[in-house]
Amino acid sequence: MMLVEWLRWLHVIGATVLLGTGAGIAFFMFMAHRTNNVALIAHTAGVVVVADFIFTASAVILQPVTGVLLAQQIGWPLTQGWLALSIALYVVTGLCWLPVVWLQMRMRDLARAAQQKGEALPAAYYALYRRWFVLGIPAFLSVLAIVWLMLAKPAITLF
């Protein structure tokens, strides 16, 4: 396989991991939250944090590296419209994802503490969950838009 094919393959795998892990984490966290079962929420939030660090963080690092190398190999300037917009949306995604990871860790900790004490989830958990949910919307939509931009490569003039 040529270098461009390897880079493209790695880039697609990274995009798939970002999209799939993001959707999976959101689904499982949402479904656990709906139960209001403290033990289930504590366990699910713990798994979600681990998954984010193993899968999402790896892909977050892989994507810009493979993307820049791929663009260089093909000869696409990073200022090309669809590519620049993809990079901007990637930054938006990251700006949402970083606080989401912190929120997930705090929700996990609050749920574990409530479980150990045999108490209901505190109000702080629900406030964090609302922020987590709201931040997930632009992050997920941005990833969907990036995938579309990468596939369609529309003629967009930004500069």
C-alpha positions in Angstrom: 0.0 0.0 0.0 1.2 3.5 -0.8 1.6 6.1 2.0 -1.5 8.0 0.9 -3.6 4.9 1.1 -2.3 4.1 4.6 -2.9 7.6 5.8 -6.4 7.7 4.3 -7.2 4.3 6.0 -5.9 5.5 9.4 -7.8 8.8 9.0 -11.0 7.0 8.2 -10.5 4.6 11.1 -9.9 7.6 13.4 -13.1 9.3 12.2 -15.0 6.1 12.7 -13.8 5.7 16.2 -14.6 9.4 17.0 -18.1 9.1 15.6 -18.8 5.6 17.0 -17.4 6.2 20.4 -19.0 9.6 20.7 -22.4 8.1 19.8 -21.9 5.0 22.0 -20.8 7.0 25.0 -23.8 9.4 24.6 -26.2 6.6 24.2 -25.1 4.5 27.2 -24.8 7.6 29.5 -28.2 8.8 28.4 -29.8 5.3 28.9 -28.2 4.9 32.4 -29.2 8.4 33.4 -32.9 7.7 32.4 -33.0 4.8 35.0 -32.1 7.1 37.9 -30.4 4.0 39.3 -27.4 5.3 41.2 -25.4 2.1 41.0 -26.0 1.8 37.2 -25.1 5.4 36.6 -21.9 5.1 38.7 -20.8 2.0 36.8 -21.8 3.4 33.4 -20.1 6.7 34.0 -16.9 4.9 35.0 -16.9 2.8 31.8 -17.7 6.0 29.8 -14.7 7.8 31.2 -12.4 4.8 30.5 -13.7 4.6 26.9 -13.2 8.3 26.3 -9.6 8.1 27.5 -8.8 4.9 25.5 -10.7 5.4 22.3 -11.7 9.0 21.9 -8.4 10.5 23.1 -6.4 8.1 20.8 -8.5 9.2 17.8 -8.3 12.9 18.8 -4.5 12.6 18.5 -4.6 10.4 15.3 -7.0 12.7 13.3 -4.9 15.9 13.0 -1.7 13.9 12.5 -3.1 11.7 9.7 -5.1 14.6 8.3 -2.2 17.0 7.9 0.1 14.3 6.5 -2.6 13.2 4.1 -3.3 16.8 2.9 0.5 17.3 2.4 0.8 14.0 0.4 -2.1 14.8 -1.8 -1.2 18.5 -2.2 -4.3 20.0 -0.5 -3.6 23.3 1.2 -5.0 23.4 4.7 -6.6 26.7 3.8 -8.8 25.0 1.1 -12.4 25.8 2.0 -13.8 22.4 2.9 -10.6 21.5 4.7 -10.3 24.7 6.7 -13.9 24.4 7.7 -13.3 20.8 8.8 -10.4 22.0 10.9 -12.5 24.7 12.5 -15.2 22.2 13.3 -12.6 19.9 14.7 -11.6 22.7 17.1 -15.2 23.2 18.0 -15.6 19.5 18.8 -12.5 19.6 20.9 -13.6 22.7 22.8 -16.8 20.8 23.7 -15.2 17.4 24.3 -12.6 18.6 26.9 -15.2 19.9 29.3 -17.4 16.8 28.6 -14.7 14.5 29.8 -14.3 16.6 33.0 -18.1 16.6 33.5 -18.2 12.8 33.0 -15.5 12.3 35.6 -17.4 14.6 38.1 -20.7 12.8 37.4 -19.0 9.5 37.9 -17.5 10.6 41.2 -20.8 12.1 42.5 -22.7 8.9 41.5 -20.0 6.7 43.2 -20.2 8.8 46.4 -24.0 8.6 46.4 -23.9 4.9 45.9 -21.4 4.4 48.7 -23.5 6.4 51.1 -26.8 4.8 49.9 -28.1 8.2 48.9 -29.9 9.5 45.8 -27.9 11.5 43.3 -27.3 15.0 44.4 -28.6 18.1 42.5 -25.0 18.8 41.4 -25.1 15.6 39.3 -28.2 16.7 37.4 -26.7 20.1 36.8 -23.6 18.5 35.4 -25.6 16.1 33.3 -27.5 19.0 31.7 -24.2 20.7 30.7 -22.9 17.4 29.5 -25.9 16.9 27.3 -25.9 20.4 25.9 -22.2 20.3 25.0 -22.7 16.9 23.3 -25.0 18.4 20.7 -22.6 20.8 18.9 -19.7 18.3 19.3 -21.7 15.5 17.7 -23.2 17.7 14.9 -19.7 19.0 14.2 -18.3 15.5 13.8 -21.2 14.7 11.4 -20.5 17.8 9.4 -16.7 17.0 9.3 -17.5 13.5 7.9 -19.7 15.0 5.3 -17.1 17.6 4.3 -14.4 14.9 4.0 -16.6 12.8 1.7 -18.2 15.6 -0.4 -15.2 18.0 -0.5 -17.6 20.8 -1.6 -16.2 23.9 -3.3 -16.3 26.4 -0.4 -14.4 29.7 -0.5 -13.4 31.0 2.9 -10.3 33.0 2.2 
